[in-house]
Amino acid sequence: MSFNFQNREIDFVQHRKKFFMFSLSSMLIGVILLLTMGLNLGIDFQSGSQVEILSEEPLTAEIVEEEFAQIGAGYTPDDITLGGDRNELATARFIVVLDAGEIAEIQSHFAEQYGAEPNIGTVSPTVGQELAQNALISVLIASVGIIIYVTIRFEFLYGVAAIVALLHDAFFIIAVFSLLQIQVNVPFIAAVLTIVGYSINDTIVTFDRIRENMKLAKKVKGFDDLAAIVNKSLVQTLARSINTVLTVVFAAAALFIFGGEAIRSFALALLIGLVAGTYSSMFLASQLWLIWKARQLKKQKFKSKQQPEEEPPV
């Protein structure tokens, strides 16, 4: 299989409106999903308790509920998730924060029934709120740092286009997780930040090629000249982008299929973000820069015409 596009002429720019419409539609659907379905926040971001039960035999939600019912009437899980190759791992979530006595009672019961104490974690409302705020702050700080670096390295328009692409990628992952109601936890935030780093790396490679082709161009007067440069740059980086994303996708897919339940959401977020990041780097960030740069050149050309010509010396 060959991904050599060097000798091909592909007009990506003529499809820019389709790319923008697809991205806007995806964002609109994502907003609707978040407003209607919301996110399935894990214990990391909301108060409650989580009990992880390991059994030698396959478990079902009914079996887990019966076991908790035997402990006492007040032990009714709000949510039960099964995992493992044979559903031998069950995770029971409680909205309430279990105290030390209740935790000891649960551990004693399951240790007697299954020969192993369950792993129990609790998060208070304050800690959950702080974790959510810190996750948001970390993404914002990363975005600000990126736009400053790209502005210094290239120019301001490159930086703004890169941040729009990053926000598109992060929001796309969040929308998919909202649609599938997959639990959002700390590994999910790690995956989002990983995708932010991957996406900006891919975007910078594309922008660097655009800048080099801008220097080599004899004249850049308007939109058509810029479009030719962007198309040429995208064709030159297309093979590199495909090869890179496929390599990482294979690794993320292996984690998702063969990895444990604890990292499955992380691997899925990586898979979604890798595809979204490659798309946004090539078909969103570069196209946005093209439109904004063309407008900038048009304004500069208009201002130069408005300036009065200097009178020749007498």
Helices and strands as residue ranges (DSSP letters): G 13-15, H 16-36, E 40-41, E 48-54, H 61-71, E 79-83, E 89-94, H 100-114, E 119-123, H 125-153, H 156-180, E 183-184, H 186-216, H 223-258, G 261-263, H 264-280, I 281-285, H 286-306
